[in-house]
């Protein structure tokens, strides 16, 4: 079982990672938060940071799905697309 000090330190690290979202690009802040929570993966992909880049990446990765209807997914309403 963990000691109270390690719980406090963990909570402080999580709080710091959450605060980073205010002035750090979303993708980087999200990765830092996941790392703080103990999640990490050597498998990552840059799928772009906007609707068109993301949808184009999906179409290239899964061509058997065919083209994605941008109107149906309302891509023009997306503020960003960080994964």
BELRAHU-V113947 format. One record per pair of residues at least 24 apart in sequence whose C-alpha atoms are under 6 Angstrom apart, sorted by the first residue. I is the first residue (numbers start at 1). J is the second residue. Records with the same first field share a line. If there is no record, write none. Layout:
I->J ; J
This chain:
27->82
49->80 ; 81 ; 82
50->80 ; 81
51->75 ; 81
